[in-house]
């Protein structure tokens, strides 16, 4: 598999890790759109939201249980935004399910 996020999880590509456990990996985005811009990804390769099934939905549940902690530890104080793009029309650039945490400052409405 030639997935950049799978390679980041394996340590084959360097990243600025924010959080890791047995199910998920979180790291700073290399092209941040806000003061805090963290990506949270499942360690299982799930191509997008369309690939979430009954068999792998525990990864998504776990991500959403951990997002508040990850956002807080990354430096958000007055709130944050969580975004997941699904498919090419939504500008999903990496075909591995991921969630953007944006915050650390007042966000403009156009970052959605």
N, C-alpha and C positions, 0 to 999 in steps of 0.2 A: 504494500500500500504506500502511496506517495502523498500522504496527507501531512501538511506542515504542522498541524496541531498534534497529530499522533507523534511526530518527531520531537516536538517540544515536550510532550509528556514523557517520552523516553530519554530526554536529555541530549538528543542528537543535535538539536538546535538550541542555542542559549536563549534564556528569557529571564525577566526580572520577576521571579516568583513572589506571589503575595500570600498564597494559601495552597495547601495540598493535603489531601487525605486519601483513603483507599478508593474513593469513587470520583473525586473531582480534582481539578487543577485550576488555579487562578493566577493570572500574571498581568503585568502592565502592558497595555497596547503600545505598539511601536510608533503609531501615528495618533497620539491622543487628540481627542476633540474636546476635552475638558481638563481641568486641573487634575481631577481623578478620572482615569479611564482604565478600567480593569476588565479583562475578559475572563469569564468563568466557563470551563468546558468539562464535559464528562470524560472520564478516562476510557469509557467504551466509545468506539467510533459509531456515532449516530449522525447520518448525513445532514439532517435538518429537523425542524419541528415535524415535518411530514414523515420522518422516520421513527417517531416516538410510538412505541407499542406497549401493550400490557406487560411484555417481558422486560422492557428496558426503562419503563417510566419511573422506576425508583431513582434513577439518576437525576431526572428532572425534579422530582420531589426533594431530593437531597440538596440539589443546587439552590432551590428556593428556600430551604430551611437555613442554608449557610449564607445566602446573599446579605442579610442584615449585618452579620458579623464581619464578613469580608469588606463590605462598604464602610463600616465604622472603622475597622483597622486600617483601611486604605486612606482615611482622612476626610470622609464626608461628615459634615456636621449639621447642615440645614436641610438635608434630604438628598435624594439621588434618583436617577432614572435608570430603568432596566429595559434593554432593547434586545430583540432577537430578530434578525432578518431571515426570511425563509424563501429561498429560490432566487434566480437571476433577476426577476422583475423587482424584487425587494432589495437588490444590491448585496446579496449574500456572497461574499468574496471567497470564503473558505468553506468547502462542503463538509463541515464537521459542526454539529450543533454547538452554538456558543451564545453567551449572554454578555452584553456590554453593561457594565455599571459605570454611569457617568455622574459626576458630582464634584464636590469640593469647592463649588462656586455657584452663583445663580446662573442657571442654564437658559440660553435663549430658546424661544419656542421652536426654532427651525431645526434643532437637533432632536429628531424623533425617531 
